[in-house]
């Protein structure tokens, strides 16, 4: 089973300091803002980034495609890479069948099997479109043709004595199609993974897409790998404040951490604007020193909002921090509502939550009313904060 291993560094034109692995049959999503190096990294894996300053290595299975130390630099034609561009890059003068067949280089052309190609067209919903040119196809159909062409590069064909390692690279392939088509393509990609055991690397800026499709995500910023891991883990437990920003966490605060009894700590939530603070009980994972300055985020899916007169309940014996908040803004988004709350003890802070509109109605809470935010200790994720001094309020309790 082929495994893709990428260790790349580059100074210009795009700075890179990135590394990740992708197992056979695994889908890894590269996430980051525009200009973060996602596409450059993908091009480097494919052999299309020929910068003289590029160093490191790219290995697929037992094949070393690139190794600057050993002077190994395989061309794109030598690497078995299927690349789906955001713009699809189909040949306008070729039919869908000819575009797909072009995915097999001259050394593999003799292995083309019409029956297998017909089965590929059938599987991707292209049956009957073989003779159409790109201009005669919809955006979704063009995307499927581009995907089929990429698969021709990575799947074994008749005549392959010993199938070589292949890698499928997807550069924001779903961004140019409408939502119904995108959902259909998601399902097709999920089904495809059952049949094609090859590493797949997806470039995307869509957090929900990464959550839905990826086994692991790699967070990139300015060409550097900041964090990697399963989506749920990375999104709930960002390594630092920058990762928290990049994965779209809205509730990001400052504080100071104090150790208490084994396994437990106290998080002093500090509000510089109002010169006040609020203490929260949290888990101690023994990664922080007593009195450490920290930034922290809360996992919105673990937060419960109840009426101000609700009874004090525990959540599976997990201590719950109960925070009285004023509801200051509600933006209806159909089935959900974007709510802004201000803790009564911290007038300079804002908590943003997506609540079910039905739940919000059940609270009978209008603007200016008080609700209780139940925040379990396990719903607080704490990160070290460097080079920032907190106010004198963060004294030892």
N, C-alpha and C positions, 0 to 999 in steps of 0.2 A: 504494500500500500504506500503510495507516494505521499510524502509530507513536504510542504513548502516551508523553507526557512529563510527569512529575510533579515539581513543585518546591513544597513546602508547608511553612509555618511556622505554629505556633499556640502561644499561651500557656496557654489554659485552654478547656474543662475538661480536655483532654488535651494535654500538651506535644508539639509536633511540630517536628522540624527534619530533614525527610526529603526525599530526592530519588532518583528512579530513572527509567529509560526502559525501554520494552518494545516491541520490534519486532513487526510483524505476523507472526503465526504462531509467536511466541516465548512461552514460559511462564516467568514470573518468580515465584519463591517468596519471600514475606516471612516471615522467620524471626526468632523472638525469644521471650523468656519471657512469661508472662501479665502483662498490664499494660504491655507494651512499645510499644503504639500500633499494632499490626498492623491490627486491625479498624477503629480510628478512621481510619487512613490509607485503608483501602478505602472507608469511608463517605464520606470527603472526595472521593475520586475520583468516586463515584456521585452526589455532590451532596446527601447526606443529613446531612453535618456542617455545620451552619449557624452555627457559632460566629462572633461578630462580630470576634474577634481573628485569624481565619484569614487568612493572607496567602500570596502566591505565585501559582502558576499551574498549571492542568491543561489540556493540549492533546492532542487526538486527531486525528491527521492534520492537516488545515488548519483544523479547528474549535477555537477557543479556548473551552473550557467554563467556565474560571474564570481571572480575572486581577484581583487586588485593586487593582493600580495603575491599571487602566483601568475599574474598576467593573463588570467583566463577571462575572455570576454566573448561569449557566444552572441551571434547575431540574432535578431528577432526570428529569422527564418529557421535557425537551428533550434530554437526553444519551442517546445510544444505548448503554445499559449493560445487560448481562445480569448479574444478581447472584444467586448461589446462596448462601442463608443456611445456617448450620450446622444450624438447626432446620427447614430447607426452607421454612417459612412458606407452605405450600399453603393454599388456601381450602377449608375442610372441607366446605362445602355444594356445591362444584363437582366435576364429574367430572374425571378425568385429562385428557380432551380439552379441557374448558372451562378448566382451569387452564393448560394449555399455550397455548391461544388467547388467554388474558388477557395473555400476554406481549407481544402486539401492541397498541400503543395505538390510540386511535380513528382517528388519521390513517393507520394502516397496516392497519386491519382489512379494508379492501376488497381488500387484496392477498393475503389468506389463500387458499391453494390446498390443498384437501382432499388432493390427491395428494401434495403435498410434506409435509403434516403426517403422512399415513399412512407416508411413507417415513422421516420422523424417528422415529416410534414404532417402526418396524421396526428401524431402526439401533440404537436404544437399548434394544432388548429389551422394548418395551412393547406390542407388537402383541397385541390381544385384551383389553387392559386399559383401553381408551378410556373406557368407561362406569362404571368403578369410582371411588368416592370415596376420598380419602386414608385413611380408617379401614379400608378394605378392601384396602389395599396394604401390603406389607412395607416395612421401612425402606429396603432397597435400591431397591425400586420407587418409593418416594416420592422418593428422591434422583434417580432418573432423570427423573421427571416435573419436578422442580425444575430440573434441567439443561436439559431440553427447553424449558421455559418461558423460561429465560434465553437460550437460543439464538434464540428467536423475536424477541428484542430486537436481536440483533446480525447476523443473516443477512439478505441481501437477499430481498425478497418480490416477487411479481408486482406491477407497477405502480410499483416504485421506479425513477424515471427516472434518477437518479444516486445509487447507493447511498452512504450516509454512513458515516463511520467508526464502528465499533462496538468495544466492549471487553467481555470476559468476566471477571467478578470472582467468585472462589470463596473463601468464608469457611469454612475447615475443613470442607469438604463431606463428607469421608470418615470423620470421627471418630465418628459415631454408628452405623456399620454394622459387622457382624462381619467377620472377616478374609477369608473366602472372597469375600464380596460386595465388599470393598474391592479385592481383587486383580482382580476382574472389572471394576470401575469404572475402575481404573487403565488396563486395556487399552482400555476404551472411550474414555477421554480421550485416550490416545495415538493411537487410530484417528481420533478426531474432529479432532485437530490437522492431519491430512493433508487434511481436507475444508474446514475453516473457517480461513481465513487472517485471524485477528484476534488482537490482543494478549490474552494471558490472564495474570491475576495471581492467584496462589494464596496464601492465608494458611494457614500450618501451623506447628505446633510440633514436628512429627515430622521428625527429621533424615534418616531413611532415606527418607521420602516425598519430601523435597526432592531428595535425591540421585537418586532414581529418575525423577522427573517433570520437574524444572526444567532449563531451559537456563542460567539464572542465578539466584543467590540474593541477597537483600538482607538483611543482618543489622541488626536494629533493637534498640535498648535505650533505654528511657525516651523513646521517640518520636524518637530520633536514628538516622540511618543511620551505622553504624560501618564497614561494608565491603560491597562488592558484587562479583560476578564469578561465573564458572562454579563449580559446587559443589565439584568436585575441587580447584580452586585455593584457594578460600576455606577449605575444611576442612583442607587440608594446609599452607597458608601464611596463618594468621590475622594480621591487621595488628597486633594488640596482645593483651595478656593477657586483656582482657575478651571479645574475640571468641573466643579460644581456649576460654574457659569456656563461652560460649554455644553453640559447635558441639560441645561434649561431649568435648573432648580431655582425657584423664585424666592424661597424663604431661606435667606442666608444671613447669619448674624454673627456678632462678636461676643466674647465672654472670657471667663477665666475658670479653669478647672481645678477643683480641690479633691484630694483623696479622702475617703471616709473609711467605713468598714470594708473588709476584703470583698472585692467584686463590685463595689459601689462607689460613686463619687457625687460631688455636688457641682453643678454647672451654674455659675453666676452670670446670668444674661445681663449685659451692661448696655445701657442706653446713654451714649455720650450727649445726645441732644437735650435730654431732660435731667441728666445727672442723677438717674435712679437705676435700680437694678432689681432683678427677680431671680430667685434661686429655684433650680430644677434638679430633681433627682435623676441620675443617669447611671448607665453601666460603666464600670471601669475595666478596660481591657489591658491595663498595665502597659500602655504605650505612651503615656503622658506623665510628666513630672508633676508633683504637687505644686499648685499655684501657676501652672503653665497658661500663657495667653493662647487662646484658641479662637478659631472661627467654627461655626457649626450650622448644620442644616437640619430641617425636619422633613421626614418622609410624609408627604401629604396623604398617602393612602392609609396610613396608620392613625391619622388624626380623626377624632370623633367630635362633632359639635352637637351640644345638647342644650336644652332649655336651662336658664339660670337657676331654676328651682329643682333641677334633677338631683336624684340621690347620688351619693358618692359611691361609685362602683369600682371594682378592681377588674382588670382585664387579664384573665387566666393567671391570677395571683401576681401579675406584673404591676409594680407601682405605677400609678397614673398621676401625672402632673395636671392639675386643674387650673386653668388660666381664665379669669373673667375678662371678657373682651367686649368692646363696643363695635357693633356692626355699622361701618361708616360708608360702605359702597356695595352695590349689587349690580352686576352686569349680566343680564339674562342671555344665555347662549342656547336656548331651546331646552333640552332635557337637563342641561347643567347650568349652573350659575357661578360666575366668577365673583367671589366675595372678598372684600377687604375688611380686616378686623384690626382694631387697635387695643392692645392689652391695657387694662386700666392702670396697671402699675408702671407702664412704660409708654408714656404718651408720644414719644418720638419714634416708635417702632410700628411696622405694618406687617401683618400676616395675611398672605394671599392664599385662598383655598378654592378649589373647584368642588362645589357641593351639588348634589342632586337637587334640581329645582323642586321636586316633590318633597324631599326632606326639608328644604328651606321653608316651604309652605307649612309643613307640619310643626315647625318651631314657632310659627306665628310671630316671627321676629321681623320687625320693620327697621328702617334706618334709624340709628340712634339707640336701639334697644341693646340689652346686655345678653350675651350668650356665654356658655362655658365651653372652652376648647379643652378636651381631654387628650393629653399627649403622653402616651406610654413611654417609659424610660428607653425601651428598645427602639422607639421611633426617632431618637435624637442621634445624629451622627456627628462626631466631633473630630476636627482636624487641627493640627498644629498651626499656630499663627506666628509668623516671624516678622521682625523688624517693625512692629507696631506696638506702642505702649498704650495700655488702657488707662482709664481715669483712676483717681485715687479711691473710687468706690470699690474697686476690685480687691479689697483687703481680705486677709485671712479670716474666715468666719469663726 
